[in-house]
Amino acid sequence: MPARPFASVSGAGAPLSIALDATATYLGVGLSGVIGAAGLHLVGAHRLGLISVVFLAAGLCSAELAHRIIQRRSETAKVPADGAVPVPDSRRGAAR
């Protein structure tokens, strides 16, 4: 089984993240047959790809939302507790 990147994202919550990932994978595999059978009945075999596009778009949107949440949390974590923000040095471009 390949290593999952959740340990670097969650830190102490890595075991929970991995368990939730495995649960989502099993749920997706389990529901794929049901959704495929319903899709065959509703739209037919030639248009079954349209249903997959909906799930693809939902996955991309949720991945982008998760990326933005992680980015926002990491940006707020970089600010010191006293609220001081480092000011760049105009001569060298480095923070003082």
N, C-alpha and C positions, 0 to 999 in steps of 0.2 A: 504494500500500500504506500503511495507517495506521501511525502511529508506535507502537512497542511500549513498554510501561512497564518493560521489563527493565533498561534502562540505569540507572534510578534505584535499582533493587534490587541489582544486581550490581556496579556500578561498573566495575572493570577487567575483570571477566568477562562484560561485556555481549555481546560477539560470540559467546561460547560459549552463553550463554543464548538468544540469538536463533536460533542454529543448532539448538539442541535443541528450541526451540519449533517451528521449521519442520519438523524431522524428525518430531516428534510429530503435527503436523497432517497431513503426508503419510501417516504410518502409519495415522492414524485414517481418513482418506479411503480409503486402500487396503483396510483391513480392513472397512470398513462394508458393502461388497457381500458379502463372505464371511459376515459375521455375520448380515446380513439374509437371505441365502439359507438359511443354517442355521436361522435363526429361523423362516422360513416353513415349512421342512420339519418342524421339531420342534413348534412351537406353533400354526402356522397364521396366516393373515393377520389374523384378528380379534383375536388376542392378541399381536401383534407389539409393541405398546406396552409390554408387561410387560418385554420385553428392554431397551427404551430406558430404562425406569425404573431398572434395575440400573446401567446406565452413567451415568445422571444422578446417582444416589446416590453412586457411586464418585467421580465428578468433584467433587461437593460436599464429600465427605469429604477428598479429597486437597487441595482448595483450602483448607479449614479447617485441615488439618494444616500446610500450607505457611505460612499466615498466622500460626499459633501459633509456628512455628519462626522466622520472620522477626521477629516481635514479641519473642521471647525473646532473640534475638541482638542486637537493637537496644537492649533494656533493659540487657543486660550490657555493651554497648559504652559506655553512658553513664556507668558507674561509673569514677572515676579510677583510675589504676594503683596509687596508694597505698591504695586502699580507702576513702578518706574520702567520706562521703555528706553533701551539703549539708543543713544543719539549717534549717528554716523559721524566720523571724523572727516571733515571736508578735505584734508590734505591726503589722507591715505585711503579713505573709503571704509575704514574699519570702525567698529563701534568702540566707544570709550567706556 
